[in-house]
């Protein structure tokens, strides 16, 4: 999807709702602003999320409820690929 927006008098830009939803950009989300030869790129910041490994694992445990037998790494990887193909986790 391509869209247009305007820069406000305060230098603010509104990212269209459809794009914010698809890229899971909620209020307060930190974005990296990267200058490129063609313009400016906004990208969700990975380093500035402020979540520890324990916090991420806890969210995974809450999101993925599994009470069955142990699974292989290959089965886990396949499940993760399927989840991302469907748009990734919705509540992160």
Backbone as CSV, one residue per row, in Angstrom:
resi,resn,N_x,N_y,N_z,CA_x,CA_y,CA_z,C_x,C_y,C_z
1,UNK,0.841,-1.181,0.000,0.000,0.000,0.000,0.886,1.244,0.000
2,UNK,0.574,2.180,-0.844,1.215,3.483,-0.820,0.188,4.486,-0.350
3,UNK,0.640,5.470,0.387,-0.262,6.483,0.918,0.469,7.804,0.975
4,UNK,-0.274,8.861,1.201,0.321,10.177,1.369,-0.100,10.741,2.708
5,UNK,0.742,11.615,3.237,0.446,12.305,4.479,1.099,13.674,4.397
6,UNK,0.816,14.536,5.336,1.400,15.875,5.347,2.199,16.079,6.626
7,UNK,3.194,16.918,6.541,3.951,17.317,7.719,3.217,18.513,8.317
8,UNK,2.899,18.439,9.612,2.187,19.538,10.271,3.143,20.685,10.577
9,UNK,2.592,21.790,11.044,3.406,22.947,11.424,4.397,22.587,12.533
10,UNK,4.064,21.583,13.331,4.951,21.133,14.412,5.922,20.052,13.953
11,UNK,5.906,19.709,12.664,6.810,18.685,12.149,6.298,17.266,12.367
12,UNK,5.021,17.127,12.703,4.454,15.798,12.954,3.876,15.215,11.676
13,UNK,3.900,13.895,11.599,3.372,13.168,10.450,2.418,12.100,10.970
14,UNK,1.263,11.969,10.328,0.315,10.923,10.694,0.532,9.730,9.768
15,UNK,0.765,8.562,10.372,0.887,7.329,9.593,-0.522,6.764,9.461
16,UNK,-0.982,6.482,8.235,-2.353,5.986,8.053,-2.647,4.760,8.919
17,UNK,-3.885,4.697,9.426,-4.305,3.646,10.356,-4.049,2.246,9.814
18,UNK,-4.360,2.017,8.550,-4.175,0.684,7.965,-2.708,0.237,8.071
19,UNK,-1.791,1.157,7.837,-0.365,0.835,7.926,0.039,0.624,9.378
20,UNK,-0.449,1.497,10.295,-0.129,1.324,11.721,-0.625,-0.021,12.215
21,UNK,-1.803,-0.416,11.804,-2.377,-1.694,12.236,-1.551,-2.861,11.697
22,UNK,-1.248,-2.833,10.421,-0.507,-3.934,9.800,0.890,-4.092,10.398
23,UNK,1.505,-2.976,10.793,2.862,-3.026,11.333,2.888,-2.936,12.853
24,UNK,1.724,-3.078,13.470,1.592,-3.111,14.931,2.266,-1.913,15.583
25,UNK,1.947,-0.726,15.070,2.484,0.517,15.616,1.423,1.178,16.480
26,UNK,1.510,0.951,17.778,0.555,1.570,18.690,1.173,2.830,19.282
27,UNK,0.359,3.598,19.996,0.837,4.839,20.606,2.042,4.559,21.492
28,UNK,3.046,5.381,21.380,4.249,5.219,22.185,5.317,4.346,21.555
29,UNK,5.006,3.724,20.440,5.984,2.859,19.764,7.158,3.699,19.297
30,UNK,8.360,3.256,19.571,9.559,3.981,19.169,9.923,3.580,17.744
31,UNK,10.164,4.587,16.894,10.552,4.344,15.510,11.939,4.920,15.268
32,UNK,12.732,4.201,14.495,14.003,4.743,14.033,13.707,5.587,12.802
33,UNK,14.313,6.766,12.705,14.189,7.635,11.540,15.520,7.562,10.807
34,UNK,15.492,7.012,9.601,16.711,6.746,8.851,16.683,7.555,7.562
35,UNK,17.705,8.384,7.384,17.802,9.168,6.156,18.417,8.298,5.073
36,UNK,17.764,8.263,3.903,18.251,7.493,2.763,18.459,8.451,1.585
37,UNK,19.123,7.999,0.542,19.285,8.877,-0.628,17.945,9.301,-1.234
38,UNK,16.906,8.467,-1.072,15.596,8.756,-1.656,14.654,9.502,-0.714
39,UNK,15.003,9.629,0.555,14.107,10.292,1.493,14.343,9.830,2.915
40,UNK,13.257,9.515,3.599,13.323,9.124,5.005,12.592,7.807,5.182
41,UNK,13.174,6.915,5.973,12.582,5.617,6.274,12.234,5.580,7.757
42,UNK,10.999,5.210,8.081,10.595,4.986,9.470,10.553,3.488,9.689
43,UNK,11.212,3.034,10.765,11.274,1.600,11.034,11.111,1.386,12.532
44,UNK,10.279,0.412,12.948,10.165,0.128,14.384,11.541,-0.164,14.969
45,UNK,11.846,0.465,16.065,13.138,0.290,16.703,13.171,-1.026,17.465
46,UNK,14.192,-1.798,17.216,14.356,-3.068,17.914,15.123,-2.858,19.205
47,UNK,16.167,-2.060,19.164,17.035,-1.872,20.316,16.345,-1.105,21.446
48,UNK,15.374,-0.291,21.144,14.799,0.597,22.142,13.483,0.083,22.717
49,UNK,13.176,-1.168,22.510,11.921,-1.705,23.023,11.910,-1.786,24.543
50,UNK,13.086,-1.991,25.152,13.155,-2.011,26.599,12.628,-3.279,27.245
51,UNK,12.525,-4.355,26.500,12.040,-5.610,27.070,13.211,-6.555,27.283
52,UNK,13.232,-7.176,28.451,14.268,-8.163,28.718,13.886,-9.486,28.063
53,UNK,14.836,-10.383,27.989,14.558,-11.708,27.440,13.469,-12.392,28.265
54,UNK,13.518,-12.242,29.590,12.494,-12.857,30.441,11.107,-12.302,30.132
55,UNK,11.016,-10.990,29.888,9.719,-10.393,29.555,9.197,-10.921,28.219
56,UNK,10.087,-11.040,27.244,9.680,-11.561,25.940,9.221,-13.008,26.069
57,UNK,9.982,-13.816,26.788,9.596,-15.221,26.965,8.261,-15.343,27.694
58,UNK,8.030,-14.510,28.671,6.753,-14.535,29.396,5.597,-14.201,28.457
59,UNK,5.793,-13.223,27.583,4.744,-12.882,26.606,4.494,-14.042,25.661
60,UNK,5.562,-14.713,25.251,5.401,-15.876,24.371,4.603,-16.953,25.083
61,UNK,4.938,-17.209,26.344,4.213,-18.240,27.103,2.738,-17.898,27.231
62,UNK,2.414,-16.632,27.406,1.008,-16.220,27.521,0.285,-16.302,26.183
63,UNK,1.019,-16.012,25.102,0.413,-15.997,23.775,0.236,-17.399,23.217
64,UNK,1.236,-18.234,23.393,1.223,-19.581,22.833,0.946,-20.563,23.959
65,UNK,-0.286,-21.010,24.031,-0.673,-21.972,25.073,-0.545,-23.385,24.490
66,UNK,0.352,-24.164,25.058,0.586,-25.515,24.553,0.747,-26.460,25.733
67,UNK,-0.121,-27.454,25.780,-0.087,-28.427,26.871,0.229,-29.833,26.375
68,UNK,0.707,-29.954,25.147,0.944,-31.266,24.571,2.345,-31.788,24.833
69,UNK,2.727,-32.822,24.122,4.060,-33.413,24.288,5.142,-32.472,23.752
70,UNK,6.400,-32.698,24.145,7.499,-31.858,23.638,7.560,-31.901,22.115
71,UNK,8.016,-30.800,21.521,8.140,-30.733,20.064,9.600,-30.452,19.707
72,UNK,9.942,-30.742,18.459,11.318,-30.526,17.997,11.526,-29.054,17.631
73,UNK,12.783,-28.665,17.511,13.121,-27.313,17.063,12.546,-27.064,15.672
74,UNK,12.612,-28.064,14.803,12.078,-27.928,13.451,10.578,-27.639,13.492
75,UNK,9.850,-28.348,14.367,8.413,-28.102,14.492,8.137,-26.693,15.031
76,UNK,8.958,-26.245,15.983,8.810,-24.883,16.508,9.050,-23.859,15.407
77,UNK,10.136,-24.047,14.639,10.457,-23.115,13.556,9.339,-23.055,12.527
78,UNK,8.761,-24.197,12.195,7.664,-24.242,11.232,6.450,-23.471,11.766
79,UNK,6.147,-23.649,13.036,5.018,-22.941,13.644,5.264,-21.437,13.648
80,UNK,6.483,-21.025,13.968,6.817,-19.600,13.977,6.692,-19.012,12.573
81,UNK,7.181,-19.726,11.568,7.066,-19.253,10.184,5.602,-19.077,9.791
82,UNK,4.750,-20.039,10.187,3.330,-19.946,9.882,2.701,-18.738,10.583
83,UNK,3.085,-18.505,11.847,2.534,-17.380,12.604,2.911,-16.060,11.928
84,UNK,4.167,-15.903,11.521,4.589,-14.658,10.870,3.941,-14.512,9.507
85,UNK,3.726,-15.609,8.792,3.057,-15.547,7.492,1.623,-15.037,7.634
86,UNK,1.045,-15.247,8.808,-0.325,-14.792,9.076,-0.344,-13.407,9.718
87,UNK,0.788,-12.718,9.753,0.814,-11.360,10.287,1.488,-11.226,11.630
88,UNK,2.000,-12.311,12.195,2.712,-12.242,13.466,1.777,-12.131,14.647
89,UNK,2.343,-12.102,15.856,1.524,-11.988,17.045,0.820,-10.639,17.069
90,UNK,-0.434,-10.619,17.457,-1.234,-9.393,17.393,-1.099,-8.512,18.614
91,UNK,-0.634,-9.036,19.738,-0.645,-8.240,20.981,0.732,-7.851,21.476
92,UNK,1.742,-7.824,20.595,3.090,-7.458,21.042,3.306,-6.001,20.954
